[in-house]
């Protein structure tokens, strides 16, 4: 068994490297920002698809 119980690296895979912000507890807000950015991207893609669908419908007529 390893000398230190806190060092579990190599037991069950490797850990994700934490940034300083994540170590200090500010990582959750960054994750929320990332999620909101993803939501905005998805919304933009949806609008673009709707516009292209509408343009394709009018060109068929």
NORSULLIN-V288705 format. One record per residue. N is the residue number from 1. RES is the residue in one letter. PHI is phi as a letter, one per 40 degrees, with the letter a starting at -180 (none if undefined). OMEGA is omega in radians with two decimals (none if undefined). NEAR is the number of other C-alpha atoms within 12 Angstrom. Layout:
BEGIN
n=N res=RES phi=PHI omega=OMEGA near=NEAR
n=N res=RES phi=PHI omega=OMEGA near=NEAR
END
This chain:
BEGIN
n=1 res=X phi=none omega=-3.13 near=8
n=2 res=X phi=c omega=-3.13 near=10
n=3 res=X phi=c omega=-3.11 near=7
n=4 res=X phi=b omega=3.13 near=8
n=5 res=X phi=c omega=-3.11 near=9
n=6 res=X phi=c omega=-3.09 near=10
n=7 res=X phi=c omega=-3.10 near=13
n=8 res=X phi=b omega=-3.13 near=14
n=9 res=X phi=c omega=-3.14 near=14
n=10 res=X phi=g omega=3.10 near=11
n=11 res=X phi=b omega=-3.14 near=12
n=12 res=X phi=g omega=3.10 near=8
n=13 res=X phi=h omega=-3.12 near=8
n=14 res=X phi=c omega=3.13 near=10
n=15 res=X phi=c omega=3.06 near=11
n=16 res=X phi=c omega=3.08 near=10
n=17 res=X phi=c omega=-3.13 near=10
n=18 res=X phi=c omega=3.06 near=13
n=19 res=X phi=c omega=3.12 near=13
n=20 res=X phi=c omega=3.14 near=11
n=21 res=X phi=c omega=3.14 near=14
n=22 res=X phi=c omega=3.11 near=15
n=23 res=X phi=c omega=-3.12 near=12
n=24 res=X phi=c omega=3.07 near=11
n=25 res=X phi=g omega=-3.14 near=13
n=26 res=X phi=c omega=-3.10 near=15
n=27 res=X phi=c omega=-3.10 near=16
n=28 res=X phi=c omega=-3.12 near=16
n=29 res=X phi=c omega=3.09 near=14
n=30 res=X phi=c omega=3.12 near=16
n=31 res=X phi=c omega=3.11 near=15
n=32 res=X phi=c omega=3.09 near=13
n=33 res=X phi=c omega=3.14 near=14
n=34 res=X phi=c omega=3.12 near=14
n=35 res=X phi=c omega=-3.14 near=14
n=36 res=X phi=c omega=3.08 near=14
n=37 res=X phi=c omega=3.10 near=14
n=38 res=X phi=c omega=3.12 near=14
n=39 res=X phi=c omega=3.11 near=14
n=40 res=X phi=c omega=3.12 near=14
n=41 res=X phi=c omega=3.14 near=14
n=42 res=X phi=c omega=3.13 near=14
n=43 res=X phi=c omega=3.11 near=14
n=44 res=X phi=c omega=3.11 near=14
n=45 res=X phi=c omega=3.13 near=14
n=46 res=X phi=c omega=3.14 near=14
n=47 res=X phi=c omega=-3.13 near=14
n=48 res=X phi=c omega=3.11 near=14
n=49 res=X phi=c omega=3.12 near=14
n=50 res=X phi=c omega=3.13 near=14
n=51 res=X phi=c omega=-3.14 near=14
n=52 res=X phi=c omega=3.08 near=14
n=53 res=X phi=c omega=3.12 near=14
n=54 res=X phi=c omega=3.12 near=14
n=55 res=X phi=c omega=3.12 near=13
n=56 res=X phi=c omega=3.13 near=12
n=57 res=X phi=c omega=-3.13 near=11
n=58 res=X phi=c omega=3.14 near=10
n=59 res=X phi=c omega=3.13 near=9
n=60 res=X phi=c omega=-3.08 near=8
n=61 res=X phi=c omega=none near=7
END
